Amino acid sequence: MPEPADRPELLVLRALKLGDLLVAVPALKALRRAFPGHRIRYAAQEWLRPILPLTGAVDDLLPLHGLDVPIPLEPGQLDIAVNLHGSGPESCSRLEVLQPSRLIGHAGPGWDGPPWKDGVHERERWAGLLSWHGIPADPLDYRLDPPAAWSTAPEAVVIHVGAAYGSRLWPAARFAAVARELDTAGSPILFTGSGGERRRALAVADAAGLAPERVVAGELRLEEFAAVIARSRLVISADTGAAHLASAYARPSVVLFGPAPVSEWGPPPGPHIALTDETRRRGDTFAVDPDPALLAVTVEDVLAAVEKLDAF
């Protein structure tokens, strides 16, 4: 059924990646409850589209790759614009030129809202922003609906060996040692990652003495990847979208942190263990080499966390 032509539009700007979307889910759900009659659109990269229906809060995606280009909407088209991207002049100006009836964001020139605070967990930041604007939001309302896709490997131990930046790449030899130990214990291992990470995943599998058929990096569509995580027995990952999906589906997970603080990006309460050494954290997300806080995590640390989760 076509949407009513006069349905007011609400745009959420967060032109970032999968993990950024998943920590914003509590805010998106709050907006859905507060504005049930609005068409809610999420401005972000096109590849995220399959996840949006699982939030139960977004009607459509507006493709936008970062803030280098204007948001492709006509001025005056929006009723409400919500800045969940940041609070700087780039994101604010991209929304201001659209001349919405209402702007929701942090305090700044021309913007009414709470001041930006450092050191706040991302789920709490965006839920708190909406609550300040009179839109009640619960930072623990982060769960996703089950994906329609069927898992190709139910009850697998998912080892996600990749990351967007070198600063988050735990050494491949350590991933292999963990996989070898868990496989010996009888756990079905599945290596995931993007197409660009497939070579690394194959190398990890080979070093662990496991068949290349265990590697699905680069083979899964995003909705299939979500299904694998949703039906997994355990997820081992650096601070990536895979870890946030494990949280969204309450799957036991061991998450390895490097440049990002656990206090700002860590998993919610549940069957999740975050491993890092904050005293060694350099904090350079875009570094090409692993953060010292990540390198401080040993194979023994990961295996002890797995045992603590009582996943086996």
C-alpha positions, 0 to 999 in steps of 0.5 A: 500500500502506498504511503500517504503523500502528506505523511510528515518526514523525519530524517536521522543522520548517522552516516557511519557503519554497522556498529554505529547503527546498532548503538543507536537502536535505542534512540531509533526505537524512541523516535518510532514511539514518539512519532508513529505517524512520521516516515522515518528515514535513516541517512547512512551507507547503502550497504546497511539497508538490510539491517534497518527493518530489524530495528522495527523503527525505520521506514527507509534508508536514505543513501549517504556516504559520509558528509562530503556531499549534501543530503539529497533532499529539498529544503522544507521537505522535512518536518524533523531532522535528528543529528545522531552523527555528532555535534560538529559544524559539518553534520549540523550544517548538512541538516540546517540547509534542509530547513526542517520544522524541528532540529533535534541535536546537541547544543550548538550555534542555532541548536538547542540541546544538551552539551556534548560530553566526552566519555559517555557510552554511545547507547547512553549518549543518544538515548540521553539526547532524545530524553533531553528533548522530551522523547523518553529513550531507554539505552538498554532497548537495543535488541534487534528483531530476528533476521528473515534469513536462515543461518547456514551454520546454527550453533557455530562458534563465530570467529570474526578475524577482521576489522575496519582499521589496523588498530583493531586487528588482533594478530592472526596467529592468536586467532588461529591458536584460539580456533585450534584450541576450541576446535579440539574441544569439539566446537564447530568454528566459522570464520567471518569477515568482509570480502577484503578480509577473506585472505586473512580469514583463510590464513587464520583457518590454515594456521589453525589446521582447519579446512577452508570450508570453515571460512565464509568471509566475503560469502555472506550478505549482510542479512545472512551474516546477521542470521549467523550471529543470531543463531551462533553459540559464541562470537569472538571478535574485536570491537566491530559490527560482529560484536554489536550484533552479538549484543543485539541478539544476546549471544555469548561474546568475547570482545577484544578492545584496542583504541576504543574505550570499553566505557564508551563502546563496550557490550551491554549487560549480558553474556559478554566479556570485554578484554583490553588493557586500558593502561596501554591504550594509545587510542589512535583508531586510524593507526595501521598497527594494533593498539597496545591495549589490544596486543595486551590481550593474550590467547589465554585471556580469550580462552579463559573468557570463553570458559567463564561464559560457560559456552561449552 
